[in-house]
């Protein structure tokens, strides 16, 4: 009896013990009610027999029971005919109790029908059987988006935005074309170096005339060497190019 004492279907749990006690108390009450009805029926039968006997003594008439066919005593005649004032059971209460008991047995897995799985019995869908809701918009977001789309002020602002973007786009294109016309930093640097070289040559020429020194001759540029390979690094240092140059 001590195996798996924490399970809900175990007979020694508090809920099951309380349920058994309730059932026993209910059965005891029903038995007492049944005995009470039997005693009441017997008492009424004896009282009726005494009344009929007393009437016959006064008026000389025979009791009604002697005239009728002798039958066995039915203690539940009034109950069967619906004339008894005994409290009857409430059908709605019994159906509710039955549904409650059936629901509890389904929850603990005790009561299952053919073709009925856990989801149908409990009514709860597992998390892995549900669709992900993180990407689904909420009702509030859908309502807000609908109002925004049907708002006339939003439509007017959208049209004005397109009108304002067209001049800004033209202005941006003009600025970009002006920037393209300007010389780059490399071009300005090359012009500066060329200008400085010309100024230096002019200065040396003037100094040579004043001091009587021979005029400096411009250095001849080195002859272009033929490369052995198309993508050769530092061709002037390559040995085969030097040999070809001497030959």
C-alpha positions in Angstrom: 0.0 0.0 0.0 3.0 2.3 0.3 3.9 2.0 -3.4 3.7 5.4 -5.1 1.9 7.1 -2.2 2.0 10.5 -4.0 -0.1 9.4 -6.9 -3.7 10.8 -7.0 -5.2 7.4 -7.8 -3.6 5.9 -4.7 -6.2 4.6 -2.2 -4.6 6.2 0.8 -4.5 9.8 -0.4 -6.5 12.4 1.5 -8.8 13.0 -1.4 -9.6 9.3 -2.0 -10.1 8.7 1.7 -12.5 11.7 2.0 -14.3 10.5 -1.1 -14.8 7.0 0.4 -16.0 8.6 3.7 -18.5 10.7 1.8 -19.8 7.7 -0.1 -20.1 5.7 3.1 -22.0 8.5 4.8 -24.2 8.9 1.7 -25.0 5.1 1.7 -25.7 5.2 5.4 -28.1 8.1 5.0 -29.9 6.3 2.1 -30.2 3.2 4.3 -31.6 5.2 7.2 -34.1 6.9 4.8 -35.1 3.5 3.5 -35.7 2.2 7.0 -37.6 5.3 8.0 -40.0 4.9 5.0 -40.6 1.3 5.9 -41.4 2.1 9.5 -43.6 5.0 8.4 -45.5 2.7 6.0 -46.0 0.0 8.6 -47.2 2.6 11.1 -49.7 4.1 8.6 -50.9 0.6 7.8 -51.5 -0.3 11.4 -53.2 3.0 12.1 -55.5 2.5 9.2 -56.4 -1.0 10.3 -57.2 0.3 13.8 -59.4 3.1 12.4 -61.4 0.7 10.2 -61.9 -1.6 13.2 -63.1 1.2 15.4 -65.6 2.3 12.6 -67.0 -1.2 12.3 -67.7 -1.3 16.1 -69.7 1.9 16.0 -71.8 1.6 12.7 -71.7 -2.2 12.3 -70.0 -2.0 8.8 -67.3 -4.4 7.9 -63.8 -3.0 7.3 -62.9 -2.2 3.8 -60.0 -4.6 3.9 -62.3 -7.6 4.5 -64.4 -6.7 1.4 -61.4 -6.4 -0.9 -59.4 -9.3 -2.1 -56.7 -10.3 0.3 -53.4 -9.0 -0.9 -49.9 -8.8 0.6 -49.1 -5.5 2.3 -47.2 -3.1 -0.1 -45.4 -0.6 2.0 -44.3 1.5 -1.0 -47.8 1.9 -2.6 -48.0 5.6 -1.9 -44.4 6.1 -3.1 -45.1 4.3 -6.3 -48.4 6.2 -6.9 -46.6 9.5 -6.1 -48.8 10.3 -3.1 -46.1 10.1 -0.5 -44.5 13.2 1.0 -41.1 11.5 1.2 -38.3 13.6 -0.2 -37.2 12.5 -3.7 -33.7 12.8 -5.1 -32.8 15.8 -7.3 -32.1 14.7 -10.8 -30.1 17.9 -11.7 -28.0 17.5 -8.6 -27.3 13.8 -9.4 -26.3 14.7 -13.0 -24.0 17.5 -11.8 -22.3 15.1 -9.4 -22.0 12.5 -12.1 -20.4 15.0 -14.5 -18.0 16.2 -11.8 -16.9 12.7 -11.0 -16.5 11.9 -14.7 -14.4 15.1 -15.2 -12.2 14.2 -12.2 -11.6 10.7 -13.5 -10.7 12.0 -16.9 -8.2 14.5 -15.5 -6.3 11.8 -13.5 -6.4 9.5 -16.6 -8.7 6.9 -14.9 -11.6 7.2 -17.4 -10.8 7.2 -21.1 -13.0 6.2 -24.0 -12.1 4.4 -27.1 -10.4 6.7 -29.6 -9.9 9.5 -27.0 -6.4 10.8 -26.4 -5.1 13.0 -23.6 -5.9 16.2 -25.5 -9.5 15.3 -25.9 -9.9 14.2 -22.3 -8.2 17.2 -20.6 -8.9 19.8 -23.2 -5.4 21.2 -23.0 -3.1 21.5 -26.0 0.6 20.9 -25.5 3.1 23.7 -26.3 4.6 21.6 -29.2 1.2 21.3 -30.8 0.6 25.0 -30.9 1.6 27.4 -33.6 4.3 30.0 -32.6 2.7 33.2 -31.5 5.8 35.4 -31.4 5.4 36.5 -35.0 1.6 36.8 -35.0 0.4 40.4 -34.5 -1.8 41.1 -31.5 -5.4 42.4 -31.8 -4.2 45.8 -30.6 -1.5 46.1 -33.2 -4.0 45.0 -36.0 -6.5 47.6 -34.8 -3.9 50.4 -34.6 -2.6 49.6 -38.1 -6.2 49.6 -39.5 -6.9 53.0 -37.9 -3.6 54.4 -39.3 -4.3 53.2 -42.8 -7.9 54.7 -42.8 -6.8 58.0 -41.2 -7.2 60.8 -43.8 -4.5 62.9 -42.1 -2.0 60.1 -42.7 -2.8 60.0 -46.4 -2.3 63.8 -46.7 1.0 63.6 -44.9 2.1 60.8 -47.2 1.3 62.9 -50.3 3.1 65.9 -48.8 6.1 63.8 -48.0 6.4 62.7 -51.7 6.1 66.4 -52.8 8.9 67.4 -50.4 11.2 64.6 -51.4 11.3 65.6 -55.1 13.0 69.0 -54.7 15.4 67.5 -52.1 16.3 64.8 -54.5 17.0 67.3 -57.3 19.1 69.4 -54.9 21.1 66.4 -53.9 21.8 65.5 -57.5 23.1 69.1 -58.2 25.4 68.9 -55.2 26.7 65.6 -56.3 27.4 66.8 -59.8 29.2 69.9 -58.4 31.3 67.6 -56.2 32.2 65.5 -59.2 33.6 68.6 -61.1 36.0 69.4 -58.3 39.6 67.9 -58.6 40.6 65.2 -56.2 43.3 65.4 -53.6 45.7 63.3 -55.8 45.3 65.7 -58.7 46.0 68.7 -56.5 49.1 67.1 -55.1 50.4 66.2 -58.6 49.9 69.8 -59.7 51.7 71.1 -56.6 54.7 68.8 -57.1 54.9 69.8 -60.8 54.8 73.5 -59.9 57.5 73.1 -57.3 59.8 71.3 -59.7 59.3 74.0 -62.3 60.2 76.7 -59.7 63.3 74.8 -58.6 64.5 74.5 -62.2 63.9 78.2 -62.8 65.8 79.1 -59.6 68.8 76.9 -60.5 68.9 78.4 -64.0 69.0 82.0 -62.6 71.7 81.1 -60.1 73.8 79.4 -62.8 73.7 82.6 -64.9 74.7 84.8 -62.0 77.6 82.6 -60.9 78.8 81.7 -64.4 78.4 78.0 -63.8 77.3 75.8 -66.6 73.7 75.3 -67.1 72.3 72.1 -65.6 71.3 69.6 -68.3 68.1 67.7 -67.9 68.7 64.1 -67.0 67.8 61.6 -69.7 65.1 59.3 -68.5 66.2 55.6 -68.2 65.3 53.5 -71.2 62.4 51.2 -70.8 63.3 47.7 -70.2 61.5 44.7 -71.6 60.0 42.5 -68.9 60.2 38.7 -69.1 57.0 38.3 -67.3 53.8 40.4 -67.5 53.2 40.7 -63.7 56.8 40.9 -62.6 57.6 42.9 -59.4 60.6 45.3 -59.5 61.7 44.5 -63.1 64.8 46.8 -62.8 66.2 44.5 -60.1 65.6 41.3 -62.1 68.8 39.7 -63.3 67.5 38.6 -66.7 66.5 42.2 -67.5 69.9 43.5 -66.6 71.6 41.0 -68.9 69.4 41.9 -71.7 70.1 45.5 -71.1 73.9 45.1 -71.4 73.6 43.0 -74.5 
